[in-house]
Amino acid sequence: MSRANQQLRRELLDIAHMGEEAAHVIWQVVKTLPEEQVEVLMQAVGLVHECVDKANALANKVKAGEVVAT
């Protein structure tokens, strides 16, 4: 894997990790809220998890050579 691809993969994995941390923080807040306020934040957690999944999938494609940095 080229240096550019290695860097791209690292950055994608970093983004995924930050998203996981953000989802964890949001979840900790959600647990302290009244039931009626939980739904909106749970939707936010879902969106963050979608972003994490996409970043991880792209990192895997970079590793497999399906996506390359230019």
N, C-alpha and C positions, 0 to 999 in steps of 0.2 A: 504494500500500500504506500502511495506517495506521501511525502510530508504534508502536502496540502490536504489530502484525504484524511490522514491521521488527525490533523488539526480540526477539520470539519467534524469528524466523528467525535472527538473529545468535546467540542463545543456543543454538539447535539446531546451528548450524554450529560454534560453540565446543565443544559437547559432542562432536560428531563429530571435531573436530581433537584434542581431548584423548584420545579413544579410540584414534585412530590413533597418537598418541605413546605411549600405554600399550602398545599391541600391539607397537610397535617395540622398546620397552624389554624386554618379555617375550621377544621374539624374540632379542634380543642375549644374554639369559640362557640361553635354550634352546640356543643354539649352543655353550655352554660345558659343558653337562651330558652325562653318560653317556646312551647310547641309551635305557635302561630308564626314565629319568626324563622323557623328552621328551614322551611322549604326553599326560600330564595338562596340561602347560603349553600344548601345541598346541591342546588343547580350549579352554583359556582364551583363547588368541589368536582362535580361531574365534568364540567368544561375543562378544568385544570387537568383532570385525569385523561381526558381525550387528547389534550396537548402533549402530555407526558407520553402517551402511547404513540402518537405521531412522531415525536422526536426520537423515541427509541426505535421505531420502525425505520426511520430515515437513517439512523446510525447503523442499523443492521444492513441496510441497502448499500451504504458507503463501504462497510466492511466486506460485503460480497462483491463489490465492484459494479453494482447496478447504478449507483449514483457517484459521480466524480466531481471534485472541486476543479474549477478552472482558474 
